[in-house]
Amino acid sequence: MIRNIVACIVVVLIFSCQEETKVQKLKNGSYRAVLEVQDSQELPFLFEVTSPTELQIFNAYEVIEVDEIEYRNDSIIIKTPVFEGYIAAIFDGDNLKGRFINESLERSVPFYAIYENETRFKVATDATENVSGVWETVFNIGTPEDEYLAKGLFKQTGNKVTGTFSTTTGDYRYLEGVMDGDTMKLSTFNGASAYLFTAKVSDSILKGTFYSGNHFKTAFEAKRNAEFELQSANNLTYLKEGYDSLEFSFPNAEGAMVSLNDERFKDKVVIVQIMGTWCPNCLDESKYFTEFYKANKGKGVEIVGLAFEYVKTEEKAFKSIARLQDNLDIPYPILLAQYGTSDKVKAQEKLPMLNHVLSYPTSIFIDKTGKVRKIHTGFNGPATGDKYVEFKNDFESFVAQLLAE
């Protein structure tokens, strides 16, 4: 299906190139974009065009700068930073209509955008409930074997709601939306994550549905609990009995095999980052690691990324890694650990000393003698507010401790 859609778009673009007409371009101004997901639900997000080749996507406090925009007559391709997914659309007057496409995952979501519209969610009535606070949340309600806990963190002013869901393995990005009467609606889009949450709220109970693109949905329930805390992310992944160190040998972009025995890592504190270029939480972590490494690389600390990529070829995987490194100006090496799948079971086979790979990202702290001292599963980024500040403080304090030994 996805190949047929892409083929049709390519035909349109090729034909458009042959037409000797003036190429239409985006107008400066605001657009309300919509992805059409399951159950006839709409997942909205807003973007602002600042020039024909630049726009900004907004999710609560997040601003995503986009500068990869290609025109061909009445058609347009919009690529968000780092991630593989892209929007392919045609102009309908000043508006857009097309698809959000990820070729490697064979996913395609109907998309449209309306010019001069700044309303993310339409509101019919004033809010009758207020969700500000902490919510103990269970996802995958109805399938007990797959249930998992999350911590809802929301702030509401009038009808406007912002916040996120934090889990033991990461957060659900910057969510923005409304309380329409007793119905909460939240969304986010960044080129990889396309999330919609809808829920009915009744005093201290929240029941709803989580949509990820048009390929997945699940039920969730939440209750107010200001004291709720998730299990520590430092206890979820660990070394199997009989191991005290980490071993691997994976290639870099030049084809050279890199391992922890290399001179670069000897007598250093090393953070090994299990990640993927397709992973939004990994992107957030990589931004922080880049900032930290640039400030501390002269103190005896090294970081190395191990990329587990779902793209089908080694060439595409290394291109994805290069795009991430260029976009974030990442100064530490990222090696290709796996391509063709991001399956966590397959990832654990590459690192058999771990009990499992539960989440992308996962960070492994190694002391100067080569011993694993801590494994941190997941990453709760800046959308989690105080949780992110707490993580940074703990991270920097623990690395300083290892450096002082």
C-alpha positions as CSV (number, residue, x, y, z in Angstrom):
1,M,0.0,0.0,0.0
2,I,2.7,2.5,1.0
3,R,4.7,1.7,-2.1
4,N,1.7,2.5,-4.3
5,I,1.1,5.8,-2.5
6,V,4.8,6.8,-2.8
7,A,4.8,5.8,-6.5
8,C,1.7,7.9,-7.2
9,I,3.4,10.9,-5.4
10,V,6.6,10.4,-7.5
11,V,4.5,10.3,-10.7
12,V,2.8,13.5,-9.7
13,L,6.1,15.2,-8.9
14,I,7.8,14.1,-12.1
15,F,4.8,15.3,-14.2
16,S,4.8,18.6,-12.2
17,C,8.5,19.0,-13.1
18,Q,7.6,18.8,-16.8
19,E,5.0,21.5,-16.6
20,E,6.3,24.9,-17.4
21,T,4.2,26.8,-14.8
22,K,5.1,28.9,-11.9
23,V,5.9,26.8,-8.8
24,Q,3.5,27.6,-5.9
25,K,5.1,28.0,-2.5
26,L,3.9,28.2,1.1
27,K,2.7,31.6,2.2
28,N,4.0,33.1,5.4
29,G,1.6,32.7,8.3
30,S,-0.1,30.1,10.5
31,Y,-1.5,26.7,9.4
32,R,-3.6,24.2,11.3
33,A,-2.4,20.7,10.2
34,V,-4.4,17.5,10.8
35,L,-3.5,13.9,10.7
36,E,-6.5,11.6,10.3
37,V,-6.2,8.7,12.7
38,Q,-8.5,5.8,13.7
39,D,-12.2,6.2,14.8
40,S,-12.6,9.3,12.6
41,Q,-10.5,11.2,15.1
42,E,-8.3,14.2,14.1
43,L,-4.8,14.7,15.4
44,P,-4.1,18.4,15.0
45,F,-0.9,20.4,15.3
46,L,0.1,24.0,14.4
47,F,2.9,25.3,12.3
48,E,4.1,28.8,11.3
49,V,5.7,29.5,7.9
50,T,8.4,32.1,8.2
51,S,9.7,31.8,4.6
52,P,9.0,29.5,1.7
53,T,11.8,27.2,2.9
54,E,11.4,27.5,6.6
55,L,8.6,26.7,9.1
56,Q,8.2,26.1,12.8
57,I,6.1,23.3,14.4
58,F,4.6,24.0,17.8
59,N,3.8,21.6,20.6
60,A,3.2,23.4,23.9
61,Y,6.7,24.8,24.8
62,E,8.5,23.0,22.0
63,V,9.4,24.7,18.8
64,I,10.7,22.5,15.9
65,E,12.7,24.3,13.2
66,V,12.1,22.8,9.8
67,D,14.3,23.8,6.8
68,E,14.0,20.8,4.5
69,I,11.2,21.8,2.1
70,E,11.1,20.9,-1.5
71,Y,8.7,22.2,-4.2
72,R,7.7,20.8,-7.5
73,N,4.9,22.8,-9.2
74,D,1.7,22.2,-7.0
75,S,3.5,19.6,-4.8
76,I,5.5,19.9,-1.7
77,I,7.7,17.6,0.4
78,I,8.3,18.7,4.1
79,K,10.9,16.8,6.1
80,T,11.2,17.3,9.8
81,P,14.7,17.3,11.4
82,V,16.5,14.0,12.0
83,F,13.5,11.7,11.5
84,E,12.7,9.7,8.4
85,G,9.0,10.6,8.2
86,Y,7.9,13.3,5.8
87,I,4.8,15.1,4.6
88,A,4.0,14.8,0.8
89,A,1.2,17.1,-0.3
90,I,-0.3,19.1,-3.1
91,F,-1.6,22.6,-2.9
92,D,-5.3,23.2,-2.8
93,G,-5.4,27.0,-3.1
94,D,-3.4,28.2,0.0
95,N,-4.1,24.9,1.8
96,L,-2.4,21.5,1.7
97,K,-3.7,17.9,1.2
98,G,-1.6,14.8,1.2
99,R,0.0,12.1,3.5
100,F,2.5,11.8,6.3
101,I,4.7,8.9,5.2
102,N,7.3,6.7,6.8
103,E,8.6,4.4,4.0
104,S,10.7,2.0,6.1
105,L,7.7,1.3,8.5
106,E,5.3,1.2,5.6
107,R,3.0,3.7,7.3
108,S,0.9,6.4,5.6
109,V,-1.5,8.8,7.4
110,P,-3.9,11.2,5.6
111,F,-2.9,14.8,6.2
112,Y,-4.3,18.3,5.4
113,A,-3.4,21.8,6.5
114,I,-5.6,25.0,6.5
115,Y,-3.9,28.3,6.0
116,E,-4.6,31.2,8.4
117,N,-5.9,29.0,11.2
118,E,-4.3,29.0,14.6
119,T,-6.9,26.8,16.5
120,R,-5.4,23.5,17.5
121,F,-8.6,22.1,19.0
122,K,-12.0,23.6,18.6
123,V,-13.8,24.2,21.9
124,A,-17.6,24.1,22.1
125,T,-18.1,24.8,25.8
126,D,-16.2,26.1,28.8
127,A,-14.2,23.6,30.9
128,T,-16.2,21.9,33.6
129,E,-13.2,20.0,34.9
130,N,-9.6,20.9,35.8
131,V,-6.9,18.3,35.3
132,S,-4.0,20.2,36.8
133,G,-1.8,18.0,38.9
134,V,-0.5,14.4,39.0
135,W,-2.3,11.4,37.7
136,E,-1.5,7.7,38.3
137,T,-2.2,6.2,34.9
138,V,-2.5,2.7,33.5
139,F,-2.2,2.2,29.7
140,N,-3.4,-0.9,27.7
141,I,-6.5,-1.3,29.9
142,G,-8.3,-4.5,29.0
143,T,-5.1,-6.4,28.2
144,P,-3.6,-7.1,31.7
145,E,-0.4,-8.8,30.3
146,D,0.4,-5.6,28.4
147,E,-0.6,-3.0,31.0
148,Y,2.0,-0.4,32.1
149,L,2.0,2.5,34.5
150,A,2.6,6.2,33.6
151,K,2.6,9.5,35.5
152,G,0.3,12.1,34.0
153,L,1.6,15.7,34.6
154,F,-0.8,18.4,33.5
155,K,-1.3,22.1,33.9
156,Q,-4.6,23.7,32.9
157,T,-5.5,27.4,32.5
158,G,-9.1,28.0,31.5
159,N,-9.7,25.6,28.5
160,K,-6.0,25.2,27.7
161,V,-4.1,22.1,28.9
162,T,-0.4,21.3,28.6
163,G,1.7,18.4,30.0
164,T,2.8,14.9,29.3
165,F,2.7,11.3,30.4
166,S,6.0,10.1,32.0
167,T,6.8,6.3,32.0
168,T,9.6,4.2,33.3
169,T,11.0,4.2,29.8
170,G,10.4,7.7,28.6
171,D,7.8,10.4,28.1
172,Y,5.1,11.1,25.6
173,R,6.6,14.4,24.5
174,Y,5.2,18.0,24.8
175,L,1.4,17.6,24.8
176,E,-0.9,20.5,24.1
177,G,-4.7,20.7,23.9
178,V,-7.9,21.7,25.6
179,M,-10.6,20.8,28.1
180,D,-13.8,21.0,26.2
181,G,-16.5,20.7,28.9
182,D,-15.5,17.4,30.5
183,T,-13.5,16.1,27.6
184,M,-9.7,16.4,27.4
185,K,-7.9,16.4,24.1
186,L,-4.1,16.5,23.7
187,S,-1.8,16.1,20.7
188,T,1.8,16.3,19.6
189,F,3.7,15.9,16.3
190,N,7.4,16.1,15.6
191,G,8.0,13.9,12.5
192,A,8.3,10.7,14.5
193,S,5.7,10.9,17.3
194,A,2.2,11.6,16.2
195,Y,0.1,11.2,19.4
196,L,-3.5,12.0,20.2
197,F,-5.1,11.5,23.7
198,T,-8.8,11.9,24.3
199,A,-10.4,11.3,27.6
200,K,-13.6,11.9,29.7
201,V,-12.8,13.5,33.1
202,S,-15.0,13.2,36.2
203,D,-13.6,14.8,39.3
204,S,-10.6,12.5,40.1
205,I,-11.1,9.9,37.4
206,L,-9.9,10.1,33.8
207,K,-10.8,7.5,31.1
208,G,-9.7,7.7,27.5
209,T,-8.0,6.5,24.4
210,F,-4.4,7.0,23.1
211,Y,-3.8,7.0,19.4
212,S,-0.4,6.7,17.8
213,G,-0.7,7.7,14.1
214,N,-3.3,5.6,12.4
215,H,-1.6,2.3,13.2
216,F,-2.2,1.9,17.0
217,K,-4.7,2.8,19.7
218,T,-5.2,1.7,23.3
219,A,-7.4,2.5,26.3
220,F,-6.0,4.2,29.4
221,E,-7.4,5.2,32.8
222,A,-6.0,7.5,35.5
223,K,-6.8,8.7,39.0
224,R,-5.5,11.7,40.9
225,N,-2.6,10.8,43.1
226,A,-0.2,13.6,44.1
227,E,2.2,11.1,45.8
228,F,2.5,8.7,42.9
229,E,6.0,7.8,41.7
230,L,7.2,5.4,39.0
231,Q,9.6,2.6,39.6
232,S,13.2,3.7,39.6
233,A,14.7,3.7,36.0
234,N,18.0,2.5,37.5
235,N,16.7,-0.9,38.5
236,L,15.0,-2.1,35.3
237,T,18.0,-3.2,33.2
238,Y,21.0,-5.0,34.8
239,L,23.9,-7.3,34.0
240,K,23.2,-11.0,34.1
241,E,24.9,-13.0,36.9
242,G,28.6,-13.6,36.1
243,Y,29.1,-10.3,34.3
244,D,30.5,-7.1,35.6
245,S,31.5,-5.4,32.3
246,L,30.2,-4.6,28.8
247,E,31.7,-5.9,25.6
248,F,30.9,-5.0,22.0
249,S,32.5,-4.3,18.6
250,F,30.5,-2.4,16.1
251,P,31.4,-0.4,13.0
252,N,31.6,3.4,12.6
253,A,30.7,5.2,9.3
254,E,34.3,4.5,8.0
255,G,33.9,0.8,8.5
256,A,36.3,0.6,11.4
257,M,35.3,-1.7,14.2
258,V,35.1,0.2,17.6
259,S,35.1,-1.4,21.0
260,L,35.6,-0.4,24.6
261,N,39.2,-1.7,24.5
262,D,40.2,1.1,22.1
263,E,42.7,3.7,23.4
264,R,40.0,6.4,23.3
265,F,38.1,4.8,26.2
266,K,41.0,3.4,28.3
267,D,41.1,4.8,31.9
268,K,38.0,6.9,31.2
269,V,34.5,7.1,32.6
270,V,32.3,5.9,29.6
271,I,28.6,6.3,29.0
272,V,27.2,3.9,26.5
273,Q,24.0,5.1,24.9
274,I,21.7,2.5,23.4
275,M,19.6,4.5,21.0
276,G,18.0,4.9,17.6
277,T,17.9,7.9,15.2
278,W,14.1,7.3,14.9
279,C,13.5,7.6,18.6
280,P,12.3,11.0,19.9
281,N,13.4,10.3,23.5
282,C,16.8,9.4,22.1
283,L,16.9,12.7,20.3
284,D,16.2,14.6,23.6
285,E,18.9,12.5,25.4
286,S,21.4,13.1,22.5
287,K,20.8,16.9,22.8
288,Y,21.6,16.7,26.5
289,F,24.6,14.3,26.1
290,T,26.0,16.6,23.4
291,E,25.8,19.6,25.7
292,F,27.3,17.7,28.6
293,Y,30.1,16.1,26.6
294,K,31.2,19.4,25.1
295,A,31.5,20.9,28.6
296,N,33.2,17.9,30.2
297,K,35.2,16.0,27.5
298,G,38.5,17.2,28.9
299,K,37.8,15.8,32.3
300,G,38.2,12.1,31.4
301,V,34.7,11.2,30.3
302,E,33.6,9.6,27.0
303,I,30.2,8.9,25.4
304,V,29.6,6.3,22.6
305,G,26.2,5.7,21.0
306,L,25.1,2.3,19.7
307,A,22.4,2.8,17.1
308,F,19.7,0.2,16.5
309,E,18.1,1.2,13.2
310,Y,14.9,-0.1,11.5
311,V,15.8,1.1,8.0
312,K,16.4,-1.8,5.6
313,T,20.0,-1.2,4.5
314,E,23.3,-0.4,6.1
315,E,23.7,2.6,3.8
316,K,20.4,4.1,4.9
317,A,21.3,3.4,8.6
318,F,24.6,5.3,8.4
319,K,22.9,8.1,6.5
320,S,20.4,8.4,9.4
321,I,23.2,8.5,11.9
322,A,25.1,11.1,9.9
323,R,21.9,13.3,9.7
324,L,21.4,13.1,13.4
325,Q,25.0,13.9,14.2
326,D,25.0,16.8,11.7
327,N,21.7,18.2,12.9
328,L,22.7,18.2,16.6
329,D,26.4,18.7,16.1
330,I,27.1,15.5,18.1
331,P,30.8,15.2,18.8
332,Y,30.9,11.7,20.2
333,P,30.9,8.5,18.0
334,I,27.7,6.7,17.1
335,L,28.2,3.1,15.9
336,L,25.8,1.0,14.0
337,A,24.8,-1.9,16.2
338,Q,21.9,-3.2,14.1
339,Y,19.8,-2.4,11.0
340,G,16.6,-3.8,9.5
341,T,14.8,-3.9,12.8
342,S,14.6,-2.1,16.1
343,D,13.3,-5.2,17.9
344,K,14.5,-5.1,21.5
345,V,14.9,-8.9,21.6
346,K,17.3,-8.7,18.7
347,A,19.0,-5.8,20.3
348,Q,19.6,-7.8,23.5
349,E,21.2,-10.6,21.4
350,K,23.9,-8.0,20.4
351,L,24.5,-7.3,24.1
352,P,24.0,-10.7,25.7
353,M,25.3,-9.6,29.1
354,L,22.2,-7.5,29.7
355,N,19.0,-9.1,31.1
356,H,17.1,-7.3,28.4
357,V,16.9,-4.2,26.3
358,L,13.7,-2.7,27.7
359,S,13.8,0.8,26.2
360,Y,15.4,3.1,23.7
361,P,17.3,4.9,25.0
362,T,19.2,3.1,27.8
363,S,22.4,4.5,29.3
364,I,25.2,2.3,30.7
365,F,27.7,4.0,33.1
366,I,31.2,2.4,33.1
367,D,33.9,3.4,35.5
368,K,37.6,3.9,34.8
369,T,38.4,0.2,35.4
370,G,35.8,-0.9,32.8
371,K,33.2,-2.1,35.3
372,V,29.5,-1.3,34.8
373,R,28.3,0.8,37.7
374,K,24.8,1.7,36.7
375,I,22.2,1.2,34.0
376,H,19.5,3.8,33.4
377,T,16.5,2.7,31.4
378,G,14.7,5.3,29.2
379,F,14.8,9.0,29.3
380,N,12.3,11.5,30.6
381,G,13.1,14.7,28.8
382,P,12.4,18.4,29.1
383,A,8.7,17.9,28.7
384,T,8.6,16.4,32.2
385,G,9.8,19.6,33.9
386,D,11.1,18.8,37.4
387,K,11.7,15.2,36.5
388,Y,14.1,16.3,33.8
389,V,15.9,18.6,36.1
390,E,16.2,15.8,38.7
391,F,17.6,13.5,36.0
392,K,20.3,16.0,35.0
393,N,21.3,16.6,38.6
394,D,21.6,12.8,39.3
395,F,23.5,12.2,36.0
396,E,26.1,14.9,36.6
397,S,26.5,14.0,40.3
398,F,27.1,10.3,39.5
399,V,29.5,11.0,36.6
400,A,31.5,13.4,38.9
401,Q,31.6,10.6,41.5
402,L,33.1,8.2,39.0
403,L,35.6,10.7,37.8
404,A,36.7,11.4,41.3
405,E,37.5,7.7,42.0
